[in-house]
Amino acid sequence: SDGISLVDGNLRLQAWKDRFLELFRLPPDRIHSGIPLTEVHDLTAKQGLFVDAATLPSRMVATLQPGQATMFHLETEDGFSLMCRRQPLADGGFVTTYADITDQVRAQRQAEESLNLLEAVMNAVPAILHVKDRDLRYRMVNTAFLETWGLARGQVIGKRIDEVFADADCFRRPQETDAEVLATGEAMPFSETTIKLADGETRDALTTKVPLRDGAGEISHLVT
């Protein structure tokens, strides 16, 4: 469950749920109604629980914006994460909720690490590689792709092939095979193709397409 604290217009703690004390690992015998919020912050900082504990009091004070809702993230030295949301009250005080988001943060970081690893592997491959979503928008491209057509990543990601290449007719066959693989769910075996480079020259190449499926078994992406 979430922790909750109520602070009055004089920035004194007036009420709280026990979960608030648990999340901040505050000793119940040191917390009482009417205690200045700055004392609570100082007590928390002295425990050395949170990252950059020495600056915690000033950082917490900075979140107390009169009449404004604020949201901030705290992380402990042992990897525990809290999402804090403050809502202003009419008397100048605040009610704040504290949610444990440790699992979500860890999952996000693991996903980012996996994505970074995948990008590193793709960029290490000398062949042209790209990943499109079901709308056939580019979601990942490797260095070979960008260098072949003289493009920057920002010019490609999130766009369809006809939004990236002015001469989209040259890519009509790839678009057709993309649609075929999405429709059939079957990988396309290696086949010969011709690609047009940035300088207008053409090159013969071998290409293949493989559908990727999500946890429900539905096609989510297409690798070429």
C-alpha positions, 0 to 999 in steps of 0.5 A: 500500500502507499504511504500518506502524509498530511502537512499543514500551512506551517509545514508541520506534519499533522497526520500520516499512515504507518506505511509512510514511516515504514517507507522512510524507515522513520522511528515511530517514537521520533515522529509526532503530530506538529513536528516541523517537516524540516525535522522529518527531512533532517532525520531521514537524511541522517539515516543515510538511506537515500542516494545523495542523503546530504542534499535530501533536505534541500531537495525535499524543500524544493518540492514544496511549491505553494499551490502547485502539485509536484511529483518526484522520485527518490531512490535508496542506496540499496535500490529501493525506489519511491514515487512521491506526489504532492497535492496542495491544500487550501490552507497552504499545506500538502497531502503527499502519497508515496508509492513503492515503484521498485519493481517497475524501475528495475523492469524498466532498467532491465528493458533498457539494458536489453535494448542497449545490448540488442542495438550493440549487436545490431551495430556490430553486424556489417549487414543492413538490419532494421526492425519495423512495427505492425504499422511498418514504421521503423523502430530500430535501424543499425549503423550499416543501414544509416551509412548505406543511405547517408541518414541520421537515426532521427530521420528514420525512427518512427517513420514509414519507408515513404517518409524516409526515402523520396524515391519510394517506388524503388522500395515497392517490392520490400513494402509488398513483402513486408505486408506478405509476412505480416499477413502470413506470419511466415518468415521470408527465406533469403532471396535476391534483391536490388537496393538503391544507394544514396548516390543513386547506384544500385547493388545486388543483395540477399534479404530475409524477413522474420516476424517477431511475436509478443507474449500473446503470440501476435506479430508485433515487429518485423526484422529485415 
